[in-house]
Amino acid sequence: MDSLELLLQRRSVSRLTAPAPEGEVLDNILQAGARAPDHGGLKPWHFSLVQGAGLDRLSELLRKLSIDDQLDDKAIEKATQAPYRAPLIITVIARCQPHHKVPEWEQVVSAGCCVMAMQMAAQAQGFNGIWRSGAWTDHPRVREAFNCQEHDKIVGFLYLGTPQFKAVSPVQPVDLSAYVSQF
């Protein structure tokens, strides 16, 4: 698959299983993330790998937080199982520098570009994943667990692994008429 086809056929895959990317493949994924557009050369990101026993620790954290936050039983179970949706999760954190000539929003967008680049690098090497966010990205105790400072933002959790199923249909082109205009 060439680069353009890879980009045009990109799709998220939520049903993932082992094996996860490792070794040189994982290094390629992380290197791709580190090549994200980066105004000012700030490298405003940090990648925290969650795998093996780390999945168990994250599961336990989310279970405890769900109980402490008085969520219902269904939500507690969902949170407890969430880390096991893939054999590897890369938590991408925007390490924002406030009061810099590069605004914080741009630093967050740069970290978001890391997620996209890493997912594409995974897909190019036969793996895939899904970018998940949600309330946990802003939860104070999740932020603390990932050593976030005051201005840091968790931009997402990139779940990676081997797709359980092959897509049965090709990705259809997007009708761009609602999204494109001339200035």
Buried (B, 14 or more C-beta within 10 A) or exposed (E): EEEEEEEEEEEEBEEBEEEBBEEEBBEBBBEBBBEBEBBEEBBBBBBBBBBEEBBEEBBEBBBBBBBEEEBEEEEBEEBBEBBBBBBBBBBBBBBBBEEBEBEBEBBBBBBBBBBBBBBBBBBBBEBBBBBBBEEBBEBEBBBEBBEBEEBBBBBBBBBBBBBEEEEEEEEEEEEEEEEEEEE
